[in-house]
Amino acid sequence: MRQRSLIAITAALAAGALTLTACGSRDSGDKGSDSGNGGTTVTIGVDAPLTGDLSALGLGIRNSVDLAAKQANKKNYVKGITFKVEALDDQAQPSSGQTNATKFVGEPGVLGVVGPLNSSVAQSMQKVFDDAKLVEVSPANTSPDLTQGPNWRTSKSRTYKSYFRTATTDAIQGPFAAQYVYNKAKKTKAFVIDDKKTYGAGLAGTFTDEFKKLGGKIVGTEHINPDTKDFSAVATKVKNSGAQVVYYGGEYPQAGPLSKQIKAAGAKIPLVGGDGIYADDFIKLAGASGAGDLATSVGAPVETLASAKEFVDNYKAAGYKEAYAAYGGYSYDSAWSIIEAVKKVVDDNGGKLPSDARAKITAAMQNVSFDGVTGKVSFDEYGDATNKQLTVYSVTGTAWKAVESGTYNGS
């Protein structure tokens, strides 16, 4: 397991993305902190992989939250409140995520957290935040377990009321991919592979269930070790299986090499994955043979949404070095939902944060509703996004091209 280095912290500070807020002068309640100019500072935490293989996604999350805070301050959206951002690196490791959650809880000025990227990391953070009544809004987690409980297929149960997300779930994403593969791409034989992690295994499972229900045949299954890049053995199994398509539940650092090695083994068939492989780095890792590979991702392409034009323009104008990537719009909307909840609580308390701000902000989040970057932002009784749109992308040349958008229609 890697540890966050002083170099990484220094770099984040230099980039202006990591704001360390002193706690010494605060009251004991969850009231934010005195900004020194007669107002109150509210810190929005960010937990994401800022270094390592998945940093391309994590840095886009961090920057988009930073932009939301800056826009709220520029507009004086919540009178008397200045928003700051504190970003911590979880390196996609559950243990680091839990440590970060504990740190955020220990800082009274932190009244909401955006993140994490990985569902497995979220599992390690949820109870820490819920015990402290500190609201958490993920722009990227898709495992149904997080909101609807481990038995969500038969009996949905919300365990943590402080957890919300702006991304839709794998209960929809996996079946949506299966319907496209079977009905549109006309592939009837699939080989299913996953990385054994919460996100990957769950996504592979929902794809498999729907594909079989449609009449498709699973001609082989395999689990890979995400810490290796040699997939030659599984690639040979894929070739010998007669599969017409490979479905991979996991993320792009493994999916890219896996795709390349499957083709090299002689199986000239597309690899399909979820939002975890929808990244430019997948195309680089898969190489030229990745042409025609497919990915589903939450929502519609940000660049095509009229609601996202201002976000895209402001992001460019802000001069961030990294792209907002797959979850930029959802990260902005996650941060803005926290800002909306803070506004509601402040307005209801005569223009000031109450002493139990965390609990009240968490309660207010349930009824947040606004027109965001990604469309209408609101949450159902489980804390899940009510926006359930998804898009299928295909690798075309050196870029992802949207080929179909829609919502899952149960079969």
Secondary structure, 3 states (H helix, E strand, C coil): CCCCCHHHHHHHHHCCCCCCCCCCCCCCCECCEECCCCCEEEEEEEEECCCCCCHHHHHHHHHHHHHHHHHHHHHCCCCCEEEEEEEEECCCCHHHHHHHHHHHHCCCCEEEEECCCCHHHHHHHHHHHHHCCCCEEECCCCCCHHHHCCCCCCCCCCCCCCEEECCCCHHHHHHHHHHHHHHHCCCCEEEEEECCCHHHHHHHHHHHHHHHHHCCEEEEEEECCCCCCCCHHHHHHHHHHCCCEEEEECCHHHHHHHHHHHHHCCCCCCEEECHHHCCHHHHHHHCHHHCCCEEEEECCCHHHCHHHHHHHHHHHHHCCCCCCCCCHHHHHHHHHHHHHHHHHHHHHCCCCCCCEHHHHHHHHHCCCEEEECCEEEEECCCCCECCCCEEEEEEECCEEEEEEEECCCCC
